[in-house]
Amino acid sequence: MSRRVAVIGGGISGIACAGALSAAGIPVRVFDRGHRIGGRLATQTLRGTGTPHDGRVVDVGAAYFTARDQRFVEVVDGLIERGVVRPWTDTFHIADSRGVIGPKLGPMRYATPQGLRSVVEDLAGLLPDDLVDVRHPIDVPPIRREGDRVIVADEEYAAVAICVPDPQALSLLVDDSVADTRALLEGGPVWEPVMSLTTVFDDMCWQDFDGLFVNDDAVLTFIAHDGRRRGDDAPVLVAHSTATVAAGHLAEPLGAAPAMLAALNSVLRPTGDPSWFTVKRWTHARPLTARVEEFGWVDGIGLAGDAWADGPRTESAWVSGQALGSHLAQSVVR
Ligand SMILES: Cc1cc2nc3c(=O)[nH]c(=O)nc-3n(C[C@H](O)[C@H](O)[C@H](O)COP(=O)(O)OP(=O)(O)OC[C@H]3O[C@@H](n4cnc5c(N)ncnc54)[C@H](O)[C@@H]3O)c2cc1C
């Protein structure tokens, strides 16, 4: 009987889960519906902007990540050694709708020269080819149990790790045979939407900063200087909307642009308009809170991601996926 485990989701939690399983010698098949893996560690390449920045990558999902958990600190040290990650800054600025108020010291925030997706791609590239098979783009349909097996995309597995946001996990868990796993998600955190506005300017026509938390604003929550983040100083800003603004424009993301551009203007007061902009929609950007348990588990089907492990953060997604993979390796498929 095959010991192969299916991991649904090729974001950082799914790849961490596959890493823990393959480290224990267990064969794994990772499925992701994206053309590339990475999930919300999402990097887009600028194209058709009419600026010198075409071909440059921009982080349009997570803005950065932190590393407090010692297990993740060790992973980040390796990423830094391989040149994938760099310490970005421990100092962001605070602003409100009237403008920038001042700097604020916090934890070190990590960023990447090639975009945050490169973190997931690098970690996936370290997994042994003879044990880990990453398949994408495959949109996995609802799963079901048959005896002590779990059926994923018409194939049998010894167990399944679902490493996707809760609303996407719920759509995988509609069959009666998996109702016990579905019950683990009931009463879980609310997931909020975010619009991510990318703007390309001719030059850096604002007061210099790395990242800005925008307090008490109806439209924006955060602005990153992507050039500082990436280390090339390109005049590219990425702003995140409030959940209210995002919820009002889910059907037509570009409709959020006028309000977001006006808010950007009132916070930063740049001396020019952007030469190009676009908006990326995140319907389930992040959970408002997270469970303290590192993962969920019922009889052959596990749940992991940033709604677990005291998240919601990139590092808790990694911790959650890794912990689920270790649990599976130690107690379920041995
Ligand atoms: C706008 C925004 C800003 C953020 N800012 C920060 C930040 O500053 N700091 C921070 O630490 N975190 C931040 N985050 C959160 C961070 O991105 C997440 O915590 C982390 O990426 C979660 O990883 P994950 O692997 O759990 O989930 P995901 O990255 O969502 O990966 C899930 C994967 O599952 C795939 N999938 C889903 N359903 C299926 C299916 N049926 N079949 C196949 N594949 C499927 C998806 O394609 C996706 O690749 C932010 C997120 C967003 C969107």
The ligand as an SDF file (V2000), in Angstrom:
LIG
                    3D

 53 58  0  0  0  0  0  0  0  0999 V2000
   -1.7150   41.6200    0.3830 C   0  0  0  0  0  0  0  0  0  0  0  0
   -1.0220   40.7130    1.3660 C   0  0  0  0  0  0  0  0  0  0  0  0
   -0.1180   41.2490    2.2690 C   0  0  0  0  0  0  0  0  0  0  0  0
    0.5370   40.4140    3.1720 C   0  0  0  0  0  0  0  0  0  0  0  0
    1.5180   40.9450    3.9780 N   0  0  0  0  0  0  0  0  0  0  0  0
    2.2380   40.1340    4.7590 C   0  0  0  0  0  0  0  0  0  0  0  0
    3.3460   40.6510    5.4810 C   0  0  0  0  0  0  0  0  0  0  0  0
    3.6980   41.8210    5.3720 O   0  0  0  0  0  0  0  0  0  0  0  0
    4.0400   39.8000    6.2970 N   0  0  0  0  0  0  0  0  0  0  0  0
    3.7210   38.4650    6.4110 C   0  0  0  0  0  0  0  0  0  0  0  0
    4.3860   37.7300    7.1330 O   0  0  0  0  0  0  0  0  0  0  0  0
    2.6850   37.9430    5.6950 N   0  0  0  0  0  0  0  0  0  0  0  0
    1.9450   38.7480    4.8890 C   0  0  0  0  0  0  0  0  0  0  0  0
    0.9060   38.2310    4.1470 N   0  0  0  0  0  0  0  0  0  0  0  0
    0.5000   36.8440    4.4040 C   0  0  0  0  0  0  0  0  0  0  0  0
    1.3990   35.8150    3.7140 C   0  0  0  0  0  0  0  0  0  0  0  0
    1.4050   36.0440    2.3370 O   0  0  0  0  0  0  0  0  0  0  0  0
    0.8300   34.4380    4.0440 C   0  0  0  0  0  0  0  0  0  0  0  0
    0.8570   34.2570    5.4560 O   0  0  0  0  0  0  0  0  0  0  0  0
    1.5940   33.2540    3.4390 C   0  0  0  0  0  0  0  0  0  0  0  0
    2.0010   33.5050    2.1280 O   0  0  0  0  0  0  0  0  0  0  0  0
    0.6820   32.0470    3.5190 C   0  0  0  0  0  0  0  0  0  0  0  0
    1.2530   30.9330    2.8830 O   0  0  0  0  0  0  0  0  0  0  0  0
    0.4040   29.6020    2.6890 P   0  0  0  0  0  0  0  0  0  0  0  0
    1.2960   28.6140    2.0420 O   0  0  0  0  0  0  0  0  0  0  0  0
   -0.2140   29.2040    3.9770 O   0  0  0  0  0  0  0  0  0  0  0  0
   -0.8120   29.9980    1.7470 O   0  0  0  0  0  0  0  0  0  0  0  0
   -0.7880   30.5040    0.2340 P   0  0  0  0  0  0  0  0  0  0  0  0
    0.4310   31.2990   -0.0110 O   0  0  0  0  0  0  0  0  0  0  0  0
   -2.1090   31.1400   -0.0010 O   0  0  0  0  0  0  0  0  0  0  0  0
   -0.6490   29.1690   -0.6240 O   0  0  0  0  0  0  0  0  0  0  0  0
   -1.7630   28.3590   -0.9050 C   0  0  0  0  0  0  0  0  0  0  0  0
   -1.5810   27.7790   -2.2930 C   0  0  0  0  0  0  0  0  0  0  0  0
   -2.6310   26.8480   -2.4980 O   0  0  0  0  0  0  0  0  0  0  0  0
   -3.0250   26.8860   -3.8470 C   0  0  0  0  0  0  0  0  0  0  0  0
   -4.3890   26.3420   -3.9090 N   0  0  0  0  0  0  0  0  0  0  0  0
   -5.5110   26.7900   -3.2780 C   0  0  0  0  0  0  0  0  0  0  0  0
   -6.5590   25.9940   -3.5630 N   0  0  0  0  0  0  0  0  0  0  0  0
   -6.0940   25.0200   -4.3760 C   0  0  0  0  0  0  0  0  0  0  0  0
   -6.6890   23.8910   -5.0190 C   0  0  0  0  0  0  0  0  0  0  0  0
   -7.9930   23.5930   -4.8980 N   0  0  0  0  0  0  0  0  0  0  0  0
   -5.8980   23.1130   -5.8200 N   0  0  0  0  0  0  0  0  0  0  0  0
   -4.5870   23.3820   -5.9780 C   0  0  0  0  0  0  0  0  0  0  0  0
   -3.9720   24.4440   -5.3870 N   0  0  0  0  0  0  0  0  0  0  0  0
   -4.7180   25.2380   -4.5910 C   0  0  0  0  0  0  0  0  0  0  0  0
   -2.9220   28.3530   -4.2230 C   0  0  0  0  0  0  0  0  0  0  0  0
   -2.7070   28.4930   -5.6130 O   0  0  0  0  0  0  0  0  0  0  0  0
   -1.6920   28.8000   -3.4130 C   0  0  0  0  0  0  0  0  0  0  0  0
   -0.5040   28.7550   -4.1860 O   0  0  0  0  0  0  0  0  0  0  0  0
    0.2530   39.0190    3.2150 C   0  0  0  0  0  0  0  0  0  0  0  0
   -0.6550   38.4950    2.2890 C   0  0  0  0  0  0  0  0  0  0  0  0
   -1.2790   39.3290    1.3670 C   0  0  0  0  0  0  0  0  0  0  0  0
   -2.2020   38.7300    0.3480 C   0  0  0  0  0  0  0  0  0  0  0  0
  1  2  1  0
  2  3  1  0
  2 52  2  0
  3  4  2  0
  4  5  1  0
  4 50  1  0
  5  6  2  0
  6  7  1  0
  6 13  1  0
  7  8  2  0
  7  9  1  0
  9 10  1  0
 10 11  2  0
 10 12  1  0
 12 13  2  0
 13 14  1  0
 14 15  1  0
 14 50  1  0
 15 16  1  0
 16 17  1  0
 16 18  1  0
 18 19  1  0
 18 20  1  0
 20 21  1  0
 20 22  1  0
 22 23  1  0
 23 24  1  0
 24 25  2  0
 24 26  1  0
 24 27  1  0
 27 28  1  0
 28 29  2  0
 28 30  1  0
 28 31  1  0
 31 32  1  0
 32 33  1  0
 33 34  1  0
 33 48  1  0
 34 35  1  0
 35 36  1  0
 35 46  1  0
 36 37  1  0
 36 45  1  0
 37 38  2  0
 38 39  1  0
 39 40  1  0
 39 45  2  0
 40 41  1  0
 40 42  2  0
 42 43  1  0
 43 44  2  0
 44 45  1  0
 46 47  1  0
 46 48  1  0
 48 49  1  0
 50 51  2  0
 51 52  1  0
 52 53  1  0
M  END
$$$$
